[in-house]
Amino acid sequence: MDAPADFYYFSVPASHGGHYAFVFSPNAGLFSFQLNAISFGAFNTPVAPDAIVIVGPDLDPTTTLAKLRESNAESEAESVKERLANHTPLIYLALSPLSLGKDVAEVVFPESTMPPHLAQTIRDRSWVRDGLAQVFSPELVIHRAPPGHAFLKPSGESSTTFLKPEFALSTSPRVSFVAFSILKKIFDGNQEYARVLTVIYVDTMAISPVAFALRELLQMGGSEQTIRISSFHSYDGMENISNPMPMSSLCLISASSSMSLQDRWLRDKGVSPSEVITLVTQTSARNPDRALFALDIGRSGDSEGPQELCIKIYGESFIPALETPKKVLLRYEAHRIDVGEVFGLRDEQVFDVYTPDRISSGMQRTVNVNGQNLIKAADFTKWVKRTLPQLLRANCRHIIHQNDPSSAAFADELAAQCDQLSGLRPICIPAHLVRKENIEKTSAILICAAVVGRGSDLLQVSRALRDLHDGPRLYMVGFQVTDTREEIATLRNNLRFREPYHYDYAMYASIATGSQLWHSFKKEVDLYRSTELCDAAPPGELSTRIQELGTSSYTGKRALMPFGNLADTSMKLRTGFAFWHPKKYEPKAYHAEVIVTIAGILQRAREDKRISEDNRLSSPTFRHILLDPENFARYNDGVIQGAILRCAYPSELDYRSDYSSSDFIAQLIVRLISRMNTEHGEAALEFLVALSIGRLKLHSDHLQKIIASIDSAPVEKMTRRFMHLLIEAPKTDPAGEVEF
């Protein structure tokens, strides 16, 4: 016998670990006719309740209570008594629709007594909160964005979660319970408001059943007004609603993670706080107690990836549909970038990864370009000697340089070459002293920087010169490293801008690496600090790498994880790297150079709209974008595989939704582990790190296969122990947080 659908059953905690079974219905007349079914449903739990409480709005509780006890229901009542066995009290709690202070609680059968703890629960009405918690259960209400996506809400906020309370309103008793909870919160002790209310606004018709149920309860309580129900269609339709008269309206908002819609209704419509209520919010919102119920949904991170990965929510009924994942295979013809400068600097120790900026305040840089080594590099010197004669003006009197030693050295070198070209050596001025120098207003100026990011210092110089200088300018930049390609174009356009003629601008090289590369090293370092992995690492190359990663030491060949019996051999890039082809080089540990190359390739694939749709790491539709697992078979060099794992967004490596891809990657890792003592398995630890810090995600079955394969790895025992600790370490990404 199933519990009758005419009632809403929910559990309320009792003292000493027990519980009370509450049974709610908006129709008190049903209680006496289905008393036996009600008691059966209440006992349909693993543990019998300490009491059964029948609860609902009732204008005549005396009559209802008498019917529950009268003789014409004697056989059913006896059956209920037998089930209760004089141990479980049956209580009837009658609620007055418009005056909840007059609740009536009576024991149905004289043989039973009401537990003192239950009496207190009824008096303080804490049972209402427990009932709402079970109506708006997280499994029903919280909707999480698929891997690699975040909801862009009508409020403009971005989050990985979206609240949909209408999915919890599955039965009329549940709807009525929510309506009665609103009645209690809004109209308790405010009967005058209930009598003059004429309209109930809802932000979406999906919650209109709550509004209709609330209207019935108000009419049941004596309201004689004709109450209409109207939707204003969330943010889109607020302007179409005129400001209501005081106490004439009530606004029901389905959900708001930040309470922003309720705040806006209060501000724009000029109503009092009692004339608007949000059904569901989260506990971290501003003043969550103003909502009917607040859910603790944990941390929900904002998107760090491109805007194309956001799911736009608009209107009041938009439900996005997820297409099948798009897999992108990196191809030279489709994804190549100009890496001539990176290649030309490969042996100059110019590039480093995840080290503090040795010039500024020690800020951790994803890709650190050593300016001192850059300006000494032969390829860079050739560029300067080729470019400067073409753009230098004969009357150049000053060279303004960025505030760092390498830019100062660059300025000195440019001044020396200017002297050779024109016989005039310009004065070198640090950027912070521009306003203190006597700069000729119409003379030519050369402004230089060895290495820049977004170019803030150069933009400050440009602003400072607006009132001081009106002559020709030449900006010369060595190397620019940014997160996005757009930032590179923006700096160039901002520095060149001038009417009617643009300033001259020359840059040796630039690269956009994305923001995810920094996170890969940051989470790895955090992992070592929070676990016993540091002590478990075999002595030698691996132990040294763990200690030096993130410090001012040059990472060089230790940027990526080593391999071998004791994990003491650095990976080397073998000849034939497709994106460096046909350039010739000797096999070396070009870790940072390959990372920079792969980062630039992937970022272009995300941003460049000139790339065909099939080859882009983005999509105009709601779709999960994956790096094709075949990439790790095509680019089977350990350095390249490690660079892909570091430079890809976690969403691009989340294969949980594609079983075959997850299986492909798992078999690849198992094969690498089985050959880890040779070059054929050199990337094994890089894959394990990616799994451990949550960048690479596989199906749980495949993850277990990888863990099991470690025991047979052909390496020393201490190396296997390190591998186990690595893959079984607690994940560093909090629930709900998305890093694209």
Secondary structure, DSSP 4 states (H G I P E B T S, - for coil): -PPPTTSEEEEEE-GGG-EEEEEE-S-TTHHHHTHHHHHHHHT-SSS--SEEEEEEE-S-HHHHHHHHHSGGGHHHHHHHHHHHTTTS-EEEEEE-TT-GGG-EEEESSTT----HHHHHHHHHTHHHHHHHHHHT-HHHHEEEPPTT-EEE-TTS-EESEEE-GGGG--SHHHHHHHHHHHHHHHHTT-HHHHHH--EEEES-GGGHHHHHHHHHHHHHTT--S--EEEE-TGGGGGGGSPPPPTTSEEEEEEE-SSSHHHHHHHHHH---GGGEEEEEEETTSSSGGGSSEEE-----PPP-S-GGGEEE--TTT----PEEEEEE---HHHH----HHHHHTTTTT-EEEEEE-TTTT--EEEEEE-HHHHHH-HHHHHHHHHHHHHH--TTEEEEEE-SSHHHHHHHHHHHHHHHHHHS--PEEEEGGGGGGS---TTSEEEEEEEEESS-HHHHHHHHHTTTT--S-EEEEEEEEEESSHHHHHHHHHHHH--SSSPPEEEEEEEEE--SHHHHHHHHHHHHHHHSTHHHHSPTTHHHHHHHHTTSSS--GGGSS--BTTTT-B---BPS--GGGTT-----B--HHHHHHHHHHHHHHHHH-TTS-GGG-S--SSSEEEEE-TTHHHHS--HHHHHHHHHHS-GGGGB-TT-HHHHHHHHHHHHHHHHTTTSGGGTTHHHHHHHHHTTSSB--HHHHHHHHHHGGG-SS-HHHHHHHHHHHTSPPSSPTT----
